[in-house]
Amino acid sequence: MAQYTQHPVSAPPTAPERESTGHLLLRGYVILTLFVTFAHTAVYNLLGMLGAAVVLVVFTLATVAIGVPMLARNRPQAFRWRRLPWTALAYTTLALVSVAWSQWRGPTLLTWLLLAAVTINGLFVAHVLTWHEIVRALSSTFKWILGLSIALELWVSLVIHGPLLPNFAVIPEDGIDPQLYWVRDNLFDGGRLQGIVANANILAIISLFAILTFGVLFAARARWRTTLALWMLLAAFFLVRTASTTALICAAAVGVALAVALVMRRARTPGDRTRIYVIAIGGSAVLAAAVWLLREPLLGLVGRSADLTGRSDKIWTAVLERAAQHPLFGNGFSSPWIPDDPAFDGWIVDHGLTVFHAHNMWLDVLMQLGVLGVILMGISYLSLLWRSWFFAVDRPRWDLNSSRNFSPITLLPSMFTIVLLVQGLSESTPIMLWGWMLLVMFTFKLKSVPLIGVGEREQLFDRGARARRIP
């Protein structure tokens, strides 16, 4: 029988370090916050406008109540004030100041409160969690959204046997526009799925985010890799069944960027990197030109018109006309537009419903905050793209050791950023709600912690990840 001797050859075994209960509760709260942000339409459809507003206020107050004592306990010097996403905060400030000249002051104040709440939560998540914890929190959020989406679709198809309206309202006998359905009962008839988010395009982008997040964790050799693979299959199922052209284009762009990033990681000299950049940029330019010239037949293959389903002929033209009225500082912030406000009610109508955003983030910002807003938004996204790209392709180094391994986690911010930028060409989601939260969160985290595993808290990896402590 083995015995513990007086002269052991190594130190006696010790139990692994465990997370405190408080930190586990903090991670759970962050997951709930991310879920409420990404699945905001589910909260709206479940609780109504007043209930959704109450949930937003409660979570924002809870974030402040948790964050302020943590900041005071760790002393203000622990908070990286200089590393804040100052350009994004300047855009937020401009949005508030625009109430002075806004053509719709009510929507400006109302939607600015939403922007401020999302900004606070994004800063909070980036400050209290490590890189590994952020990725795992995103993973848990997407699992909840996908799992509840398939459960709701099954319930509607197998139990209700018909479409479902928000707030479980009764469908009138004379029918209603399908655009108003929460779930359309398309699970078994081949139609587009909407899930709990009540929008096929949004569900498609979230599914793409989920595939990227699960894939990064799979490559990082997280535990339960088989389960991760099954979640990836469910996300891929939703990506296909949502039939979102925007999401497919985003996936193609991410695939190209991921391939370039992986090749860049293998480059040994600056000259090799230069050649890769020349080939990648040149090839992307040729591909983009070919897609633009062949846009009509390509869009026809996926059932879309050349004007992007009315965007260029109807929505973008009207938005540009209104933006031309106040080109420098815009007409006033409102993201999203408030359909009930006289300034927007009946302005642009699609399928009998008032449109609530410009379906292009840059045109939306131009109309709301003018050229100055476009400059601030452009700097914010360019800064995030720049930092996230080199976060992904540069070998982690803070001393003379230049042989450290790359972490798959570092690929995620750049891939998310590319999805947001491509999606922003046909949607305005990247400038509000979870799109804005991702911008604020990743920018702050990249500026404050540009290396994974450096620092006391960053070296405390999740128990579920099979990651080695960086020497």
Secondary structure, DSSP 8 states (H G I E B T S, - for coil): -----SS-SS----------HHHHHHHHHHHHHHHHHHTHHHHHHHHHHHHHHHHHHHHHHHHHHHHHHHHHHT-GGGS-GGGS-HHHHHHHHHHHHGGGT-S-HHHHHHHHHHHHHHHHHHHHHHHHS-HHHHHHHHHHHHHHHHHHHHHHHHHIIIII-S-B-GGG----TT---GGG-SB---TTTT----GGGT-HHHHHHHHHHHHHHHHHHHHTTBS-HHHHHHHHHHHHHHHHHTT-HHHHHHHHHHHHHHHHHHHHHH--SHHHHHHHHHHHHHHHHHHHHHHHHTHHHHHHHTT--TTTTTIIIIIHHHHHHHHTTSTTT-S---SS--TTSTTTTTTSEETTEE--S-SSHHHHHHHHHHHHHHHHHHHHHHHHHHHHHHHHHS---SSS-------GGGGHHHHHHHHHHHHTTT-SGGGSHHHHHHHHHHHHHHHH--STT-STTTTS--TTB------
